[in-house]
Amino acid sequence: MKILIKNGRVIDPASNFDEICDLALAAGRVVGIRSIPSGFAASKVIDASGCLVVPGLVDLAARLREPGHEHEGMLESEMAAAVAGGITSLVCQPDTDPVLDEPGLVEMLKFRSEKLHQARVFPLGALTRKLEGEVLTEMMELTEAGCVGFSQAEVPLASTQVLQRALQYASTYGYTVWLRPQELHLGRGVAASGALATRLGLSGVPVAAETIALHTIFELLEGTGGRVHVCRLSSAAGVELVRRAKERGLPVTCDVSVNSLHLTDADIGYFDSRMRLNPPLRQQRDRDALREALADGTIDALVSDHNPVSEDAKTLPFAEAEPGATGFELLLGLALKWGEESGLGLLRVLSVLTCEPARVLGASLGTLQASAGQLVQGGIADLCVLDPRAEWTVTADALRSQGKHTPFSGYELPARVRCTIVGGQVAFESWDRT
């Protein structure tokens, strides 16, 4: 399909390009920016007047819930939610049922997702068999099947020796290990340790659960030469440790959940189970440090932490409710809200959603998607058109995800995605201006 996008404000954070111009797409590639090829005959014309044309979002933290948890999210519904949120590439966790620890399971997930012709799915393989923390998986075979890295998802590793061997193995082949920093024994609570958790009688997760894990990871990196992506940093102390690790030249990247960027433990209120999240919401000083670190580049990427939860699993007492929230369709609006509140320009805000997470993935994307997160001549035609003037209210009915629970219910968010294009094909379109 040949598509001509006219009169939009084209923004590419990777090259600092920001200009009102036309964009031509053909054969899944960007074939013209500003200057349209001679004789280009579009089969579809999109008038993007008043809209922004930006690279498709790259989300590094998602749970698709299939296979094994279809009652919480079918692949079809969650992929539809992703493209409705402007996400064209996403990384999914390995904690499905069965766990993604065999090549055949990874290939099946890739095949199922590709048949939907929506967002591109990049699976993480299990770091250990069945995520039990004992025997390493065959990383080379899983990589050949399509895995972009290896993770324990939410299951902490009890054995430091196993983690060391995993980093050594991954380092040998240039693989990245994705770890959520969480010490096994200290991380078993349901809310962040502090005055509020004590007052509510909720078991706490101290900041030390994160910092002890980070110290361990960074010490092992010094000796193994591996590469680690730290998932969903949650504390001011954790930010400082990551900053020091980067200053030391350690091969470390990290992300933060959009939930932690906006909310604090005070939002739990009177045991609101919508706020039951992993990592738990921490104090305001932690939220402020995370915001500053994302703005200055210490934190590389902003993620949705999309984790749809069923009605039955969420409408329980706070400590018993399943942690998680839907996030695909909220990511862009919440990022723009953070940018407005922090006084940041669009280029910086969009960079933590596009080119920066794509840089984290790096060579794992392969040559075909090497230009993911960018709008460049000859690059892959993954992009979205958004209307910055269209505010909307977060309600269950407004969400395409099968998971309707979010801590942001009732929020007024800026901007609506009008069109999402993946590989030069329209994956989502909604021009309702009402």
Sequence and secondary structure as in RCSB ss.txt:
>XXXX:A:sequence
MKILIKNGRVIDPASNFDEICDLALAAGRVVGIRSIPSGFAASKVIDASGCLVVPGLVDLAARLREPGHEHEGML
ESEMAAAVAGGITSLVCQPDTDPVLDEPGLVEMLKFRSEKLHQARVFPLGALTRKLEGEVLTEMMELTEAGCVGF
SQAEVPLASTQVLQRALQYASTYGYTVWLRPQELHLGRGVAASGALATRLGLSGVPVAAETIALHTIFELLEGTG
GRVHVCRLSSAAGVELVRRAKERGLPVTCDVSVNSLHLTDADIGYFDSRMRLNPPLRQQRDRDALREALADGTID
ALVSDHNPVSEDAKTLPFAEAEPGATGFELLLGLALKWGEESGLGLLRVLSVLTCEPARVLGASLGTLQASAGQL
VQGGIADLCVLDPRAEWTVTADALRSQGKHTPFSGYELPARVRCTIVGGQVAFESWDRT
>XXXX:A:secstr
  EEEEEEEEEETTTTEEEEEEEEEETTEEEEESS  TT   SEEEE TT EEEE EEEEEE   TTT TTT  H
HHHHHHHHHTTEEEEEE S SSS S SHHHHHHHHHHHHHTTSSEEEE EESBGGG SSSB  HHHHHHHT   E
E TT   S HHHHHHHHHHHHHHT EEEE    TTTT  SEESSHHHHHHT  EE THHHHHHHHHHHHHHHHH 
 EEEE     HHHHHHHHHHHHTT  EEEEEEHHHHH  GGGGTTT GGG  SS    HHHHHHHHHHHHHTSS 
EEE  B    HHHHSS TTTS      TTTHHHHHHHHHHHHT  HHHHHHTTTHHHHHHHGGGGTTTTTTTT  
 TTSB  EEEEETT  EE  GGG  SS    TTTT EE  EEEEEEETTEEEEE     
